[in-house]
Amino acid sequence: MPQTWPEDRREAVCVWLRANGIDPNTVPLHDHQLRITERNGRRFIEYTEFVRDELTGNILADPDDRQPVTSEVSVQCLIEPKPSLGVPGGRP
């Protein structure tokens, strides 16, 4: 089941994403892929991101089902999420 950020926590999640250089407008509200992983002693934020048209900035849609096109992204976690955000893989 997709993870939905409750409105009262969504703003805090957006602040945390921005602190890690991620534009929260590119992350779907129901991102069930948002999590912290560890590789070679380094921590990464893995998430789903909307794919945008390079010229217009519009979110691309699949021509068959009209759903937004997304891709999986991984960036180094510079600032850990607060435990209250409930990000999978976050430190207690």
C-alpha positions as CSV (number, residue, x, y, z in Angstrom):
1,M,0.0,0.0,0.0
2,P,1.4,3.4,-0.9
3,Q,2.7,5.6,1.9
4,T,0.7,8.8,2.3
5,W,2.2,11.7,4.2
6,P,-0.5,13.1,6.5
7,E,-0.9,16.9,5.9
8,D,0.5,17.7,9.3
9,R,3.7,15.8,8.5
10,R,3.9,16.6,4.8
11,E,5.3,20.1,5.5
12,A,8.0,18.7,7.8
13,V,8.9,16.1,5.1
14,C,9.1,18.8,2.5
15,V,11.5,20.8,4.8
16,W,13.7,17.7,5.2
17,L,13.7,17.0,1.5
18,R,14.8,20.6,0.7
19,A,17.5,20.3,3.3
20,N,18.9,17.4,1.3
21,G,18.7,19.2,-2.0
22,I,15.5,17.5,-3.2
23,D,12.6,19.6,-4.6
24,P,9.5,18.2,-2.9
25,N,7.4,19.3,-5.9
26,T,9.1,16.5,-7.9
27,V,8.2,13.8,-5.3
28,P,4.7,12.3,-5.5
29,L,2.5,12.8,-2.5
30,H,1.9,9.1,-2.3
31,D,5.6,8.0,-2.6
32,H,5.8,4.5,-1.3
33,Q,9.5,4.4,-2.4
34,L,10.8,7.1,-0.1
35,R,13.3,5.5,2.2
36,I,16.8,5.7,3.6
37,T,19.3,3.0,2.6
38,E,23.0,2.4,3.4
39,R,25.7,1.5,1.0
40,N,29.4,1.3,1.8
41,G,28.9,3.1,5.1
42,R,27.1,6.0,3.4
43,R,23.4,6.8,3.7
44,F,21.1,7.6,0.8
45,I,17.6,8.8,0.2
46,E,15.9,6.7,-2.4
47,Y,12.6,8.0,-3.8
48,T,10.4,8.3,-6.8
49,E,10.6,11.5,-8.9
50,F,8.3,12.8,-11.6
51,V,10.0,13.0,-15.0
52,R,9.6,16.5,-16.5
53,D,9.8,17.8,-20.0
54,E,13.2,19.6,-20.3
55,L,11.8,22.5,-22.3
56,T,8.5,23.2,-20.5
57,G,9.1,21.7,-17.1
58,N,5.7,19.9,-17.3
59,I,5.3,16.4,-15.8
60,L,5.3,13.9,-18.6
61,A,2.4,11.4,-18.9
62,D,2.4,7.9,-20.3
63,P,0.5,8.1,-23.6
64,D,-1.3,4.8,-23.0
65,D,-2.7,5.3,-19.5
66,R,-2.1,9.1,-18.9
67,Q,-0.3,8.3,-15.6
68,P,2.7,10.5,-14.7
69,V,6.0,9.1,-15.8
70,T,8.4,8.6,-12.8
71,S,11.9,7.4,-12.2
72,E,13.8,6.1,-9.2
73,V,16.4,8.4,-7.7
74,S,19.1,8.0,-5.1
75,V,20.9,11.0,-3.4
76,Q,23.2,11.1,-0.5
77,C,21.4,11.8,2.8
78,L,23.0,14.9,4.2
79,I,20.6,15.5,7.0
80,E,18.8,12.6,8.8
81,P,15.0,12.8,9.1
82,K,13.5,13.3,12.5
83,P,12.2,10.0,13.8
84,S,8.7,11.6,14.0
85,L,8.6,11.8,10.2
86,G,8.5,8.0,10.0
87,V,10.8,7.7,7.0
88,P,11.6,4.0,6.5
89,G,15.3,3.4,7.3
90,G,15.6,6.6,9.3
91,R,17.5,6.4,12.5
92,P,15.6,6.3,15.8
